[in-house]
Amino acid sequence: MSVLVVTGTDTGIGKTVFAAALAGALGGYYWKPIQAGVDPEGDSETAARLSGLAPGRILPEAYRLTTPASPHLAARIDGVEISLDRLALPRVDGPLVVEGAGGVLVPVGETLLMADLFAHWGVPVILCARTGLGTINHSLLSIAALRARGVPIAGIAFIGDPHAENERIIPVLGKVASLGRLPYLPALDPAGLADAFAAGIKLPAA
């Protein structure tokens, strides 16, 4: 079983769309371990709409929290205690794409960050980053936080309009592979997303 974790430099940058496209391109499975906020839908529903995968390949969340907030706060509001035991990677008969919550230093609990969870899993991470202003700082800080915990980085994938210099300098300074860029799409549907992903993104080496 091969596993890739998709994380981001921030929330709302398009990593769910990227993760859905990646899972579809691999013909694999999608898993969002912790969903915080389900109005109008959770990320699993978005992945189900956009990945082109059969329903059984969208795995149920370990925690489905109602409040759109960091997992530690959403769990507190919902009266739930997040346990590391329930966050074990599921076993599947194919590639597994795991989507993190928010950025790499989002708290899962009082003593656990998303990056700590990635280190616990010990599997490669793809970092999704915006192309625009501010992305150099956010990306390099995220890379540094992952490296400090020994998390293997499969590469960085940019999302948004083209910005040649940002897309060039971040992989150079961060010493990570660039996987390309997924552009903003005027309409999101499985076929159009799959085409844009295939044209813009290079899958990391196994």
C-alpha positions in Angstrom: 0.0 0.0 0.0 1.4 3.4 -1.0 0.4 6.5 1.0 0.6 10.2 0.2 -0.5 12.9 2.6 -1.7 16.2 1.1 -1.2 19.2 3.3 -1.1 22.9 2.7 0.6 26.1 3.7 -2.8 27.4 4.9 -6.5 26.6 4.9 -8.7 27.3 1.9 -5.9 27.0 -0.7 -7.4 24.2 -2.8 -5.8 21.2 -1.3 -9.1 19.3 -1.2 -9.5 19.8 -4.9 -5.8 18.7 -5.4 -6.2 15.7 -3.1 -9.4 14.6 -5.1 -7.6 14.9 -8.4 -4.6 13.0 -7.0 -6.7 10.2 -5.7 -8.5 10.0 -9.0 -5.2 10.0 -11.0 -3.9 7.2 -8.9 -7.1 5.2 -9.0 -6.8 5.0 -5.2 -8.6 5.8 -2.0 -9.2 9.2 -0.3 -9.3 9.7 3.4 -9.8 12.8 5.5 -9.1 11.7 9.0 -10.4 14.9 10.8 -13.2 17.0 9.2 -14.0 20.2 11.0 -17.0 21.9 9.5 -19.6 20.3 7.3 -21.7 23.2 6.0 -22.5 23.1 3.1 -20.5 19.9 2.8 -17.3 18.2 4.1 -14.2 17.6 2.2 -15.0 13.9 1.7 -18.2 15.0 -0.2 -16.1 17.4 -2.3 -13.7 14.6 -3.1 -16.5 12.2 -3.9 -17.9 14.8 -6.4 -14.6 15.6 -8.1 -12.3 12.5 -7.9 -14.3 10.3 -10.3 -13.8 7.5 -7.7 -16.4 4.9 -6.8 -18.2 5.7 -3.5 -16.4 2.9 -1.6 -13.1 4.5 -2.3 -14.0 7.6 -0.2 -13.3 6.4 3.3 -15.3 7.7 6.3 -13.6 10.2 8.5 -12.2 9.2 11.9 -13.7 12.4 13.3 -16.5 14.4 11.7 -16.8 17.6 13.7 -19.4 20.3 13.1 -17.6 23.5 13.9 -15.4 25.1 11.1 -12.3 25.6 13.3 -9.0 24.1 14.0 -9.5 20.4 15.0 -8.6 21.0 18.7 -11.2 23.7 19.1 -13.8 22.0 17.0 -13.4 18.8 19.1 -13.7 20.8 22.3 -16.9 22.5 21.1 -18.4 19.2 20.0 -17.4 17.6 23.3 -15.1 15.1 21.6 -11.6 14.0 22.5 -9.3 13.2 19.6 -7.3 10.0 20.1 -4.2 9.1 18.2 -5.3 5.5 18.2 -8.3 6.3 16.0 -6.0 8.2 13.5 -4.1 5.0 12.4 -3.8 4.9 8.6 -6.5 2.6 7.2 -5.3 -0.5 5.2 -6.6 -0.5 1.6 -5.7 -2.5 -1.5 -4.2 0.4 -3.4 -2.8 3.9 -3.2 -4.2 6.0 -0.3 -4.4 9.8 -0.4 -4.8 11.3 3.0 -5.8 15.0 3.4 -4.7 16.9 6.4 -6.7 19.7 8.1 -5.5 23.3 7.4 -1.8 24.0 7.5 1.0 21.9 8.9 1.0 23.5 12.3 -2.7 23.3 12.9 -3.3 21.8 16.4 -5.0 18.4 16.6 -5.0 18.6 20.4 -3.3 20.4 23.2 0.0 18.7 22.5 -0.3 17.4 18.9 0.0 19.3 15.7 -0.8 18.1 12.2 2.9 17.9 11.4 3.4 15.7 14.5 0.7 13.4 13.1 2.5 13.2 9.8 5.8 12.4 11.6 3.9 9.6 13.5 2.7 8.1 10.2 6.2 8.4 8.6 4.8 8.7 5.0 5.6 11.2 2.3 3.8 14.6 2.2 2.9 16.8 -0.7 2.7 20.4 0.3 0.1 22.5 -1.6 0.9 26.2 -1.8 -0.6 29.3 -3.3 1.2 31.0 -6.2 0.6 34.6 -5.1 2.0 37.1 -2.7 3.1 35.8 0.7 3.6 32.2 -0.5 7.4 32.2 -0.3 7.3 32.8 3.5 4.4 30.5 4.1 5.9 27.7 2.0 9.4 27.9 3.4 8.1 28.0 7.0 5.9 24.9 6.3 8.9 23.1 4.7 11.0 23.9 7.7 8.4 22.7 10.1 8.0 19.4 8.3 11.8 18.9 8.1 12.2 19.6 11.8 10.0 16.6 12.5 11.7 14.3 10.0 8.6 14.3 7.7 9.6 13.2 4.1 8.4 15.7 1.5 7.5 14.2 -1.8 7.3 17.7 -3.4 5.5 21.0 -3.5 2.4 21.6 -5.8 1.3 25.1 -6.6 -2.3 26.1 -6.9 -3.5 29.2 -8.7 -2.6 31.6 -11.5 1.0 31.3 -12.9 3.7 33.1 -11.0 7.0 32.1 -12.6 9.4 33.5 -9.9 7.5 32.1 -6.9 7.2 28.7 -8.6 11.0 28.8 -9.3 12.5 30.1 -6.0 10.5 28.1 -3.5 11.7 24.7 -4.6 15.3 26.1 -4.9 15.3 27.6 -1.4 13.3 24.8 0.2 15.3 22.1 -1.6 12.1 20.3 -2.6 10.9 18.9 -5.9 8.3 21.0 -7.8 5.4 18.9 -8.9 4.0 21.7 -11.0 0.9 23.9 -10.8 -2.8 23.2 -10.8 -4.6 26.3 -12.2 -7.8 27.7 -10.9 -10.7 26.3 -13.0 -13.8 28.3 -14.0 -15.9 25.3 -13.3 -15.1 22.2 -11.3 -16.1 18.8 -12.7 -14.3 15.4 -12.6 -13.3 15.4 -16.3 -12.1 19.0 -16.4 -10.2 18.6 -13.1 -8.6 15.3 -14.3 -7.4 17.0 -17.5 -6.0 20.0 -15.7 -4.2 17.8 -13.2 -2.7 15.6 -15.9 -1.5 18.7 -17.8 -0.1 20.6 -14.9 1.0 18.1 -12.2 3.8 15.6 -12.3 3.2 12.6 -9.9 6.0 12.1 -7.4 8.3 9.2 -7.9 7.3 6.0 -6.1 
